[in-house]
Amino acid sequence: MDESETQELKPLTPGDLLFIVRYFEMHMNGTQAYLSLHPKSSYNNARSCAADILAKPNIKAEIRRRIDEKVMKSDEALLLLADMARGDVGDFIDRNNILDLTMAREKGLTKLIKKIKQRTITKIGKSDTDEDVEITDMEFELYSAKDAIDTILKAGGALKDSNIEINVKLSDD
């Protein structure tokens, strides 16, 4: 364990916090984060200063904490896969058999939708007695339950990617 790990971390200053926010806004580019805060700085100076800032133990710890907060853990991924495996098209359809995204959103199920395609056709009446008609057609697709189940089983070791050989012995009756 080195000295930086054994000493207590200094509190972050408002400037440190602003740099960290910009660091993430700039897709984890320290030089660009520094330049956004100090636009008159030269590129080489910004690069050097950003490296110094990023080397500070309290800055590193806060960046690590924020990354860990955002990163999907394996348990969370498995729960999402389980939701996909259990996904039911009935959870998205209202009483009139129409896709209801508001209902899906309220149930927290929109993450299970892989694709939505909507098409609107407008037919203009040719005469004054003909009415204009608008038809909206919507298709949607959920993520594959089979693929989710296969992934879960592979992760748990219950399903291997190897070829399965089946030997059948027929009796001589």
N, CA and C atoms as an extended XYZ file, in Angstrom:
519
Properties=species:S:1:pos:R:3:atomname:S:1:resname:S:1:resid:I:1 pbc="F F F"
N         0.845       -1.175        0.000 N   MET     1
C         0.000        0.000        0.000 CA  MET     1
C         0.890        1.238        0.000 C   MET     1
N         0.687        2.156       -0.929 N   ASP     2
C         1.532        3.338       -0.964 CA  ASP     2
C         0.976        4.438       -0.069 C   ASP     2
N         1.735        5.528        0.046 N   GLU     3
C         1.398        6.613        0.960 CA  GLU     3
C         0.050        7.244        0.643 C   GLU     3
N        -0.290        7.375       -0.641 N   SER     4
C        -1.552        8.010       -1.026 CA  SER     4
C        -2.761        7.194       -0.589 C   SER     4
N        -2.590        5.876       -0.456 N   GLU     5
C        -3.714        5.039       -0.048 CA  GLU     5
C        -3.912        5.057        1.463 C   GLU     5
N        -2.837        5.329        2.214 N   THR     6
C        -2.941        5.294        3.662 CA  THR     6
C        -3.358        6.633        4.244 C   THR     6
N        -3.087        7.729        3.548 N   GLN     7
C        -3.482        9.025        4.075 CA  GLN     7
C        -4.928        9.333        3.724 C   GLN     7
N        -5.536       10.149        4.574 N   GLU     8
C        -6.930       10.534        4.350 CA  GLU     8
C        -7.009       11.486        3.162 C   GLU     8
N        -8.051       11.329        2.366 N   LEU     9
C        -8.210       12.161        1.179 CA  LEU     9
C        -8.646       13.565        1.574 C   LEU     9
N        -8.078       14.553        0.892 N   LYS    10
C        -8.465       15.941        1.127 CA  LYS    10
C        -9.848       16.166        0.528 C   LYS    10
N       -10.646       17.043        1.155 N   PRO    11
C       -11.954       17.355        0.565 CA  PRO    11
C       -11.770       18.023       -0.800 C   PRO    11
N       -12.726       17.797       -1.651 N   LEU    12
C       -12.681       18.400       -2.982 CA  LEU    12
C       -13.091       19.863       -2.901 C   LEU    12
N       -12.386       20.690       -3.623 N   THR    13
C       -12.726       22.115       -3.685 CA  THR    13
C       -13.787       22.307       -4.771 C   THR    13
N       -14.447       23.457       -4.775 N   PRO    14
C       -15.387       23.736       -5.870 CA  PRO    14
C       -14.704       23.651       -7.240 C   PRO    14
N       -13.441       24.090       -7.328 N   GLY    15
C       -12.697       23.994       -8.586 CA  GLY    15
C       -12.444       22.550       -8.990 C   GLY    15
N       -12.141       21.706       -7.993 N   ASP    16
C       -11.950       20.275       -8.269 CA  ASP    16
C       -13.234       19.669       -8.827 C   ASP    16
N       -14.347       19.986       -8.184 N   LEU    17
C       -15.637       19.440       -8.617 CA  LEU    17
C       -15.994       19.904      -10.027 C   LEU    17
N       -15.718       21.167      -10.313 N   LEU    18
C       -16.005       21.691      -11.649 CA  LEU    18
C       -15.131       20.996      -12.691 C   LEU    18
N       -13.853       20.781      -12.365 N   PHE    19
C       -12.970       20.070      -13.286 CA  PHE    19
C       -13.505       18.659      -13.546 C   PHE    19
N       -13.951       17.972      -12.497 N   ILE    20
C       -14.458       16.604      -12.653 CA  ILE    20
C       -15.706       16.588      -13.528 C   ILE    20
N       -16.592       17.548      -13.316 N   VAL    21
C       -17.795       17.640      -14.160 CA  VAL    21
C       -17.386       17.826      -15.624 C   VAL    21
N       -16.465       18.752      -15.878 N   ARG    22
C       -16.019       18.999      -17.250 CA  ARG    22
C       -15.279       17.790      -17.818 C   ARG    22
N       -14.548       17.101      -16.973 N   TYR    23
C       -13.814       15.898      -17.388 CA  TYR    23
C       -14.779       14.873      -17.990 C   TYR    23
N       -15.908       14.670      -17.323 N   PHE    24
C       -16.899       13.726      -17.848 CA  PHE    24
C       -17.629       14.305      -19.064 C   PHE    24
N       -17.896       15.592      -19.056 N   GLU    25
C       -18.541       16.229      -20.211 CA  GLU    25
C       -17.659       16.136      -21.454 C   GLU    25
N       -16.360       16.142      -21.251 N   MET    26
C       -15.402       16.081      -22.359 CA  MET    26
C       -14.962       14.635      -22.628 C   MET    26
N       -15.805       13.684      -22.250 N   HIS    27
C       -15.568       12.260      -22.518 CA  HIS    27
C       -14.237       11.788      -21.940 C   HIS    27
N       -13.984       12.212      -20.702 N   MET    28
C       -12.816       11.807      -19.924 CA  MET    28
C       -11.505       12.260      -20.577 C   MET    28
N       -11.537       13.446      -21.133 N   ASN    29
C       -10.343       14.051      -21.722 CA  ASN    29
C        -9.927       15.198      -20.799 C   ASN    29
N        -8.872       14.976      -20.010 N   GLY    30
C        -8.427       15.961      -19.031 CA  GLY    30
C        -7.964       17.260      -19.660 C   GLY    30
N        -7.255       17.167      -20.768 N   THR    31
C        -6.757       18.371      -21.440 CA  THR    31
C        -7.919       19.245      -21.889 C   THR    31
N        -8.913       18.650      -22.506 N   GLN    32
C       -10.077       19.418      -22.961 CA  GLN    32
C       -10.866       19.985      -21.783 C   GLN    32
N       -10.951       19.222      -20.697 N   ALA    33
C       -11.635       19.710      -19.496 CA  ALA    33
C       -10.919       20.944      -18.964 C   ALA    33
N        -9.603       20.885      -18.894 N   TYR    34
C        -8.821       22.020      -18.396 CA  TYR    34
C        -8.984       23.224      -19.322 C   TYR    34
N        -8.908       22.991      -20.619 N   LEU    35
C        -9.050       24.097      -21.583 CA  LEU    35
C       -10.442       24.731      -21.512 C   LEU    35
N       -11.459       23.936      -21.204 N   SER    36
C       -12.802       24.515      -21.103 CA  SER    36
C       -12.912       25.447      -19.902 C   SER    36
N       -12.102       25.196      -18.885 N   LEU    37
C       -12.101       26.050      -17.693 CA  LEU    37
C       -11.088       27.189      -17.791 C   LEU    37
N       -10.047       26.984      -18.587 N   HIS    38
C        -8.968       27.978      -18.753 CA  HIS    38
C        -8.689       28.145      -20.248 C   HIS    38
N        -9.598       28.788      -20.964 N   PRO    39
C        -9.489       28.859      -22.427 CA  PRO    39
C        -8.238       29.582      -22.948 C   PRO    39
N        -7.599       30.408      -22.135 N   LYS    40
C        -6.404       31.128      -22.601 CA  LYS    40
C        -5.132       30.313      -22.408 C   LYS    40
N        -5.263       29.156      -21.779 N   SER    41
C        -4.100       28.293      -21.546 CA  SER    41
C        -3.659       27.644      -22.850 C   SER    41
N        -2.363       27.410      -22.974 N   SER    42
C        -1.862       26.707      -24.156 CA  SER    42
C        -2.216       25.222      -24.024 C   SER    42
N        -2.192       24.543      -25.147 N   TYR    43
C        -2.515       23.118      -25.144 CA  TYR    43
C        -1.539       22.344      -24.265 C   TYR    43
N        -0.248       22.615      -24.403 N   ASN    44
C         0.758       21.886      -23.621 CA  ASN    44
C         0.615       22.161      -22.134 C   ASN    44
N         0.324       23.404      -21.764 N   ASN    45
C         0.122       23.735      -20.352 CA  ASN    45
C        -1.132       23.035      -19.822 C   ASN    45
N        -2.195       23.043      -20.617 N   ALA    46
C        -3.441       22.384      -20.208 CA  ALA    46
C        -3.207       20.892      -20.015 C   ALA    46
N        -2.443       20.316      -20.897 N   ARG    47
C        -2.143       18.875      -20.813 CA  ARG    47
C        -1.372       18.558      -19.532 C   ARG    47
N        -0.401       19.366      -19.225 N   SER    48
C         0.414       19.172      -18.030 CA  SER    48
C        -0.418       19.381      -16.757 C   SER    48
N        -1.188       20.462      -16.731 N   CYS    49
C        -2.015       20.760      -15.549 CA  CYS    49
C        -3.076       19.696      -15.346 C   CYS    49
N        -3.688       19.247      -16.414 N   ALA    50
C        -4.712       18.200      -16.306 CA  ALA    50
C        -4.108       16.921      -15.752 C   ALA    50
N        -2.922       16.577      -16.199 N   ALA    51
C        -2.249       15.375      -15.685 CA  ALA    51
C        -1.976       15.509      -14.191 C   ALA    51
N        -1.559       16.693      -13.762 N   ASP    52
C        -1.310       16.925      -12.331 CA  ASP    52
C        -2.609       16.793      -11.531 C   ASP    52
N        -3.661       17.375      -12.038 N   ILE    53
C        -4.954       17.314      -11.341 CA  ILE    53
C        -5.442       15.874      -11.252 C   ILE    53
N        -5.372       15.157      -12.369 N   LEU    54
C        -5.854       13.774      -12.408 CA  LEU    54
C        -5.012       12.827      -11.563 C   LEU    54
N        -3.814       13.236      -11.206 N   ALA    55
C        -2.942       12.393      -10.377 CA  ALA    55
C        -3.250       12.530       -8.883 C   ALA    55
N        -4.020       13.541       -8.512 N   LYS    56
C        -4.339       13.760       -7.094 CA  LYS    56
C        -5.237       12.630       -6.591 C   LYS    56
N        -4.895       12.064       -5.435 N   PRO    57
C        -5.677       10.939       -4.908 CA  PRO    57
C        -7.162       11.252       -4.707 C   PRO    57
N        -7.485       12.451       -4.235 N   ASN    58
C        -8.905       12.779       -4.006 CA  ASN    58
C        -9.665       12.922       -5.323 C   ASN    58
N        -8.992       13.413       -6.358 N   ILE    59
C        -9.624       13.528       -7.685 CA  ILE    59
C        -9.830       12.127       -8.263 C   ILE    59
N        -8.787       11.301       -8.194 N   LYS    60
C        -8.896        9.924       -8.694 CA  LYS    60
C       -10.020        9.170       -7.992 C   LYS    60
N       -10.113        9.343       -6.670 N   ALA    61
C       -11.139        8.637       -5.894 CA  ALA    61
C       -12.542        9.086       -6.300 C   ALA    61
N       -12.723       10.379       -6.530 N   GLU    62
C       -14.053       10.876       -6.919 CA  GLU    62
C       -14.425       10.421       -8.329 C   GLU    62
N       -13.460       10.421       -9.224 N   ILE    63
C       -13.723        9.935      -10.585 CA  ILE    63
C       -14.088        8.451      -10.535 C   ILE    63
N       -13.346        7.680       -9.761 N   ARG    64
C       -13.636        6.239       -9.605 CA  ARG    64
C       -15.029        6.037       -9.015 C   ARG    64
N       -15.384        6.841       -8.007 N   ARG    65
C       -16.700        6.723       -7.380 CA  ARG    65
C       -17.813        6.995       -8.397 C   ARG    65
N       -17.641        8.035       -9.210 N   ARG    66
C       -18.663        8.381      -10.201 CA  ARG    66
C       -18.768        7.314      -11.294 C   ARG    66
N       -17.646        6.751      -11.682 N   ILE    67
C       -17.677        5.683      -12.684 CA  ILE    67
C       -18.383        4.453      -12.099 C   ILE    67
N       -18.002        4.079      -10.877 N   ASP    68
C       -18.624        2.912      -10.232 CA  ASP    68
C       -20.127        3.088      -10.065 C   ASP    68
N       -20.546        4.321       -9.850 N   GLU    69
C       -21.972        4.628       -9.695 CA  GLU    69
C       -22.743        4.403      -11.001 C   GLU    69
N       -22.084        4.642      -12.125 N   LYS    70
C       -22.736        4.543      -13.435 CA  LYS    70
C       -22.614        3.176      -14.097 C   LYS    70
N       -21.549        2.462      -13.788 N   VAL    71
C       -21.273        1.199      -14.464 CA  VAL    71
C       -22.293        0.141      -14.053 C   VAL    71
N       -22.761       -0.586      -15.033 N   MET    72
C       -23.707       -1.662      -14.769 CA  MET    72
C       -22.950       -2.859      -14.212 C   MET    72
N       -23.364       -3.295      -13.056 N   LYS    73
C       -22.757       -4.470      -12.427 CA  LYS    73
C       -23.389       -5.728      -13.022 C   LYS    73
N       -22.734       -6.865      -12.834 N   SER    74
C       -23.231       -8.107      -13.435 CA  SER    74
C       -24.614       -8.479      -12.903 C   SER    74
N       -24.881       -8.229      -11.624 N   ASP    75
C       -26.207       -8.534      -11.076 CA  ASP    75
C       -27.290       -7.697      -11.755 C   ASP    75
N       -26.986       -6.423      -11.994 N   GLU    76
C       -27.946       -5.551      -12.664 CA  GLU    76
C       -28.180       -6.015      -14.098 C   GLU    76
N       -27.114       -6.428      -14.779 N   ALA    77
C       -27.240       -6.927      -16.155 CA  ALA    77
C       -28.101       -8.189      -16.180 C   ALA    77
N       -27.885       -9.072      -15.219 N   LEU    78
C       -28.692      -10.301      -15.156 CA  LEU    78
C       -30.160       -9.989      -14.869 C   LEU    78
N       -30.417       -8.994      -14.017 N   LEU    79
C       -31.808       -8.607      -13.750 CA  LEU    79
C       -32.482       -8.056      -15.006 C   LEU    79
N       -31.745       -7.252      -15.776 N   LEU    80
C       -32.287       -6.722      -17.028 CA  LEU    80
C       -32.560       -7.854      -18.002 C   LEU    80
N       -31.632       -8.795      -18.098 N   LEU    81
C       -31.840       -9.955      -18.967 CA  LEU    81
C       -33.049      -10.770      -18.509 C   LEU    81
N       -33.224      -10.907      -17.195 N   ALA    82
C       -34.382      -11.636      -16.671 CA  ALA    82
C       -35.676      -10.919      -17.061 C   ALA    82
N       -35.668       -9.586      -16.995 N   ASP    83
C       -36.849       -8.819      -17.431 CA  ASP    83
C       -37.118       -9.056      -18.912 C   ASP    83
N       -36.054       -9.108      -19.723 N   MET    84
C       -36.222       -9.359      -21.160 CA  MET    84
C       -36.769      -10.761      -21.395 C   MET    84
N       -36.262      -11.724      -20.638 N   ALA    85
C       -36.716      -13.112      -20.795 CA  ALA    85
C       -38.194      -13.244      -20.417 C   ALA    85
N       -38.627      -12.456      -19.447 N   ARG    86
C       -40.015      -12.526      -18.984 CA  ARG    86
C       -40.926      -11.528      -19.699 C   ARG    86
N       -40.359      -10.737      -20.601 N   GLY    87
C       -41.143       -9.709      -21.290 CA  GLY    87
C       -42.375      -10.299      -21.956 C   GLY    87
N       -43.479       -9.613      -21.784 N   ASP    88
C       -44.753      -10.079      -22.323 CA  ASP    88
C       -45.376       -8.951      -23.127 C   ASP    88
N       -45.673       -9.227      -24.377 N   VAL    89
C       -46.261       -8.215      -25.247 CA  VAL    89
C       -47.559       -7.662      -24.654 C   VAL    89
N       -48.241       -8.442      -23.849 N   GLY    90
C       -49.478       -7.984      -23.211 CA  GLY    90
C       -49.267       -6.812      -22.271 C   GLY    90
N       -48.042       -6.636      -21.791 N   ASP    91
C       -47.745       -5.514      -20.899 CA  ASP    91
C       -47.725       -4.176      -21.624 C   ASP    91
N       -47.759       -4.203      -22.961 N   PHE    92
C       -47.658       -2.991      -23.760 CA  PHE    92
C       -48.957       -2.662      -24.502 C   PHE    92
N       -49.942       -3.509      -24.357 N   ILE    93
C       -51.176       -3.382      -25.132 CA  ILE    93
C       -52.312       -2.966      -24.205 C   ILE    93
N       -53.102       -1.976      -24.646 N   ASP    94
C       -54.244       -1.564      -23.836 CA  ASP    94
C       -55.466       -2.431      -24.144 C   ASP    94
N       -56.610       -2.086      -23.585 N   ARG    95
C       -57.828       -2.894      -23.757 CA  ARG    95
C       -58.305       -2.959      -25.200 C   ARG    95
N       -57.900       -1.982      -26.005 N   ASN    96
C       -58.303       -1.952      -27.417 CA  ASN    96
C       -57.257       -2.585      -28.331 C   ASN    96
N       -56.311       -3.330      -27.727 N   ASN    97
C       -55.224       -3.976      -28.467 CA  ASN    97
C       -54.348       -2.980      -29.226 C   ASN    97
N       -54.093       -1.851      -28.590 N   ILE    98
C       -53.248       -0.809      -29.165 CA  ILE    98
C       -52.034       -0.628      -28.266 C   ILE    98
N       -50.870       -0.460      -28.897 N   LEU    99
C       -49.637       -0.230      -28.152 CA  LEU    99
C       -49.791        1.021      -27.294 C   LEU    99
N       -49.522        0.895      -26.003 N   ASP   100
C       -49.657        2.004      -25.065 CA  ASP   100
C       -48.302        2.253      -24.406 C   ASP   100
N       -47.536        3.175      -24.982 N   LEU   101
C       -46.209        3.472      -24.454 CA  LEU   101
C       -46.272        4.152      -23.093 C   LEU   101
N       -47.328        4.910      -22.840 N   THR   102
C       -47.472        5.549      -21.528 CA  THR   102
C       -47.595        4.479      -20.454 C   THR   102
N       -48.398        3.470      -20.705 N   MET   103
C       -48.563        2.368      -19.755 CA  MET   103
C       -47.232        1.638      -19.567 C   MET   103
N       -46.508        1.385      -20.655 N   ALA   104
C       -45.212        0.703      -20.575 CA  ALA   104
C       -44.222        1.537      -19.767 C   ALA   104
N       -44.232        2.856      -19.997 N   ARG   105
C       -43.333        3.747      -19.265 CA  ARG   105
C       -43.661        3.735      -17.777 C   ARG   105
N       -44.941        3.802      -17.436 N   GLU   106
C       -45.356        3.790      -16.035 CA  GLU   106
C       -44.965        2.496      -15.336 C   GLU   106
N       -44.965        1.402      -16.076 N   LYS   107
C       -44.569        0.101      -15.514 CA  LYS   107
C       -43.059       -0.099      -15.547 C   LYS   107
N       -42.312        0.849      -16.145 N   GLY   108
C       -40.859        0.735      -16.247 CA  GLY   108
C       -40.415       -0.324      -17.232 C   GLY   108
N       -41.205       -0.542      -18.279 N   LEU   109
C       -40.925       -1.624      -19.215 CA  LEU   109
C       -40.417       -1.167      -20.579 C   LEU   109
N       -40.278        0.122      -20.804 N   THR   110
C       -39.850        0.579      -22.135 CA  THR   110
C       -38.452        0.079      -22.482 C   THR   110
N       -37.640       -0.255      -21.489 N   LYS   111
C       -36.289       -0.780      -21.752 CA  LYS   111
C       -36.335       -2.142      -22.437 C   LYS   111
N       -37.496       -2.774      -22.440 N   LEU   112
C       -37.637       -4.083      -23.070 CA  LEU   112
C       -37.967       -3.990      -24.556 C   LEU   112
N       -38.255       -2.769      -25.026 N   ILE   113
C       -38.624       -2.573      -26.435 CA  ILE   113
C       -37.361       -2.378      -27.258 C   ILE   113
N       -37.194       -3.223      -28.242 N   LYS   114
C       -36.026       -3.164      -29.119 CA  LYS   114
C       -36.233       -2.164      -30.249 C   LYS   114
N       -37.442       -2.160      -30.823 N   LYS   115
C       -37.672       -1.341      -32.006 CA  LYS   115
C       -39.143       -0.945      -32.069 C   LYS   115
N       -39.383        0.299      -32.499 N   ILE   116
C       -40.746        0.774      -32.764 CA  ILE   116
C       -40.734        1.395      -34.150 C   ILE   116
N       -41.729        1.030      -34.942 N   LYS   117
C       -41.851        1.597      -36.284 CA  LYS   117
C       -43.286        2.082      -36.434 C   LYS   117
N       -43.447        3.355      -36.778 N   GLN   118
C       -44.779        3.923      -36.953 CA  GLN   118
C       -44.904        4.487      -38.348 C   GLN   118
N       -46.071        4.240      -38.937 N   ARG   119
C       -46.339        4.718      -40.293 CA  ARG   119
C       -47.722        5.338      -40.297 C   ARG   119
N       -47.822        6.531      -40.849 N   THR   120
C       -49.114        7.207      -40.963 CA  THR   120
C       -49.428        7.400      -42.440 C   THR   120
N       -50.615        6.963      -42.834 N   ILE   121
C       -51.066        7.112      -44.211 CA  ILE   121
C       -52.249        8.072      -44.195 C   ILE   121
N       -52.180        9.085      -45.038 N   THR   122
C       -53.274       10.053      -45.141 CA  THR   122
C       -53.898        9.917      -46.520 C   THR   122
N       -55.207        9.669      -46.532 N   LYS   123
C       -55.942        9.571      -47.792 CA  LYS   123
C       -56.848       10.795      -47.891 C   LYS   123
N       -56.603       11.581      -48.904 N   ILE   124
C       -57.379       12.802      -49.122 CA  ILE   124
C       -58.573       12.463      -50.011 C   ILE   124
N       -59.757       12.864      -49.548 N   GLY   125
C       -60.966       12.628      -50.327 CA  GLY   125
C       -60.896       13.332      -51.672 C   GLY   125
N       -61.371       12.632      -52.717 N   LYS   126
C       -61.276       13.194      -54.067 CA  LYS   126
C       -62.391       14.190      -54.369 C   LYS   126
N       -63.472       14.074      -53.630 N   SER   127
C       -64.571       15.024      -53.865 CA  SER   127
C       -65.002       15.605      -52.523 C   SER   127
N       -65.936       16.535      -52.584 N   ASP   128
C       -66.406       17.170      -51.354 CA  ASP   128
C       -67.139       16.187      -50.451 C   ASP   128
N       -67.699       15.159      -51.023 N   THR   129
C       -68.445       14.182      -50.220 CA  THR   129
C       -67.533       13.120      -49.607 C   THR   129
N       -66.331       12.953      -50.160 N   ASP   130
C       -65.368       11.989      -49.604 CA  ASP   130
C       -64.652       12.611      -48.406 C   ASP   130
N       -64.491       11.807      -47.359 N   GLU   131
C       -63.786       12.294      -46.174 CA  GLU   131
C       -62.291       12.010      -46.285 C   GLU   131
N       -61.525       12.880      -45.641 N   ASP   132
C       -60.098       12.612      -45.511 CA  ASP   132
C       -59.943       11.564      -44.408 C   ASP   132
N       -59.033       10.618      -44.639 N   VAL   133
C       -58.824        9.536      -43.674 CA  VAL   133
C       -57.339        9.459      -43.329 C   VAL   133
N       -57.056        9.322      -42.041 N   GLU   134
C       -55.674        9.152      -41.598 CA  GLU   134
C       -55.573        7.828      -40.847 C   GLU   134
N       -54.678        6.976      -41.307 N   ILE   135
C       -54.491        5.658      -40.696 CA  ILE   135
C       -53.077        5.597      -40.137 C   ILE   135
N       -52.980        5.268      -38.865 N   THR   136
C       -51.665        5.123      -38.234 CA  THR   136
C       -51.449        3.654      -37.916 C   THR   136
N       -50.330        3.155      -38.388 N   ASP   137
C       -49.959        1.760      -38.180 CA  ASP   137
C       -48.670        1.750      -37.375 C   ASP   137
N       -48.640        0.954      -36.310 N   MET   138
C       -47.444        0.907      -35.482 CA  MET   138
C       -47.030       -0.537      -35.249 C   MET   138
N       -45.749       -0.791      -35.393 N   GLU   139
C       -45.178       -2.108      -35.104 CA  GLU   139
C       -44.136       -1.921      -34.028 C   GLU   139
N       -43.990       -2.929      -33.176 N   PHE   140
C       -42.893       -2.879      -32.225 CA  PHE   140
C       -42.378       -4.279      -31.981 C   PHE   140
N       -41.140       -4.314      -31.508 N   GLU   141
C       -40.480       -5.591      -31.268 CA  GLU   141
C       -39.811       -5.537      -29.901 C   GLU   141
N       -40.002       -6.587      -29.123 N   LEU   142
C       -39.317       -6.704      -27.845 CA  LEU   142
C       -37.981       -7.407      -28.070 C   LEU   142
N       -37.066       -7.221      -27.143 N   TYR   143
C       -35.820       -7.979      -27.212 CA  TYR   143
C       -36.149       -9.463      -27.092 C   TYR   143
N       -35.335      -10.289      -27.686 N   SER   144
C       -35.570      -11.723      -27.747 CA  SER   144
C       -35.485      -12.369      -26.365 C   SER   144
N       -36.571      -13.013      -25.961 N   ALA   145
C       -36.582      -13.743      -24.690 CA  ALA   145
C       -35.615      -14.912      -24.754 C   ALA   145
N       -35.561      -15.587      -25.902 N   LYS   146
C       -34.664      -16.733      -26.047 CA  LYS   146
C       -33.208      -16.314      -25.893 C   LYS   146
N       -32.822      -15.203      -26.534 N   ASP   147
C       -31.439      -14.724      -26.417 CA  ASP   147
C       -31.113      -14.359      -24.967 C   ASP   147
N       -32.066      -13.719      -24.285 N   ALA   148
C       -31.848      -13.351      -22.889 CA  ALA   148
C       -31.689      -14.600      -22.025 C   ALA   148
N       -32.532      -15.584      -22.237 N   ILE   149
C       -32.448      -16.833      -21.471 CA  ILE   149
C       -31.119      -17.536      -21.736 C   ILE   149
N       -30.717      -17.614      -23.002 N   ASP   150
C       -29.434      -18.234      -23.345 CA  ASP   150
C       -28.276      -17.529      -22.639 C   ASP   150
N       -28.292      -16.203      -22.629 N   THR   151
C       -27.222      -15.437      -21.985 CA  THR   151
C       -27.196      -15.690      -20.486 C   THR   151
N       -28.366      -15.728      -19.865 N   ILE   152
C       -28.448      -15.998      -18.425 CA  ILE   152
C       -27.910      -17.392      -18.121 C   ILE   152
N       -28.317      -18.372      -18.918 N   LEU   153
C       -27.853      -19.743      -18.694 CA  LEU   153
C       -26.348      -19.874      -18.909 C   LEU   153
N       -25.818      -19.178      -19.902 N   LYS   154
C       -24.366      -19.195      -20.127 CA  LYS   154
C       -23.637      -18.562      -18.945 C   LYS   154
N       -24.155      -17.444      -18.462 N   ALA   155
C       -23.518      -16.753      -17.333 CA  ALA   155
C       -23.517      -17.631      -16.088 C   ALA   155
N       -24.553      -18.420      -15.925 N   GLY   156
C       -24.649      -19.307      -14.771 CA  GLY   156
C       -23.955      -20.639      -14.963 C   GLY   156
N       -23.403      -20.870      -16.150 N   GLY   157
C       -22.686      -22.103      -16.428 CA  GLY   157
C       -23.584      -23.272      -16.798 C   GLY   157
N       -24.881      -23.027      -16.943 N   ALA   158
C       -25.814      -24.105      -17.258 CA  ALA   158
C       -25.904      -24.381      -18.754 C   ALA   158
N       -25.318      -23.520      -19.570 N   LEU   159
C       -25.375      -23.692      -21.016 CA  LEU   159
C       -23.981      -23.429      -21.577 C   LEU   159
N       -23.483      -24.382      -22.312 N   LYS   160
C       -22.154      -24.261      -22.912 CA  LYS   160
C       -22.305      -24.025      -24.409 C   LYS   160
N       -21.308      -23.403      -25.007 N   ASP   161
C       -21.329      -23.125      -26.442 CA  ASP   161
C       -20.744      -24.264      -27.270 C   ASP   161
N       -20.588      -25.405      -26.680 N   SER   162
C       -19.984      -26.513      -27.422 CA  SER   162
C       -21.064      -27.324      -28.137 C   SER   162
N       -20.636      -28.081      -29.098 N   ASN   163
C       -21.566      -28.969      -29.792 CA  ASN   163
C       -21.935      -30.115      -28.861 C   ASN   163
N       -23.176      -30.483      -28.871 N   ILE   164
C       -23.646      -31.575      -28.029 CA  ILE   164
C       -23.761      -32.815      -28.898 C   ILE   164
N       -23.150      -33.879      -28.433 N   GLU   165
C       -23.207      -35.131      -29.176 CA  GLU   165
C       -24.186      -36.061      -28.472 C   GLU   165
N       -25.118      -36.571      -29.221 N   ILE   166
C       -26.116      -37.477      -28.654 CA  ILE   166
C       -25.933      -38.848      -29.297 C   ILE   166
N       -25.747      -39.823      -28.453 N   ASN   167
C       -25.618      -41.202      -28.926 CA  ASN   167
C       -26.881      -41.960      -28.543 C   ASN   167
N       -27.489      -42.572      -29.497 N   VAL   168
C       -28.710      -43.353      -29.260 CA  VAL   168
C       -28.432      -44.783      -29.678 C   VAL   168
N       -28.718      -45.702      -28.790 N   LYS   169
C       -28.539      -47.099      -29.114 CA  LYS   169
C       -29.916      -47.695      -29.312 C   LYS   169
N       -30.141      -48.231      -30.491 N   LEU   170
C       -31.404      -48.850      -30.786 CA  LEU   170
C       -31.326      -50.334      -30.448 C   LEU   170
N       -32.349      -50.827      -29.805 N   SER   171
C       -32.348      -52.259      -29.458 CA  SER   171
C       -32.724      -53.097      -30.681 C   SER   171
N       -32.284      -54.346      -30.705 N   ASP   172
C       -32.552      -55.248      -31.820 CA  ASP   172
C       -33.810      -56.066      -31.543 C   ASP   172
N       -34.931      -55.460      -31.449 N   ASP   173
C       -36.182      -56.185      -31.182 CA  ASP   173
C       -36.732      -56.803      -32.441 C   ASP   173
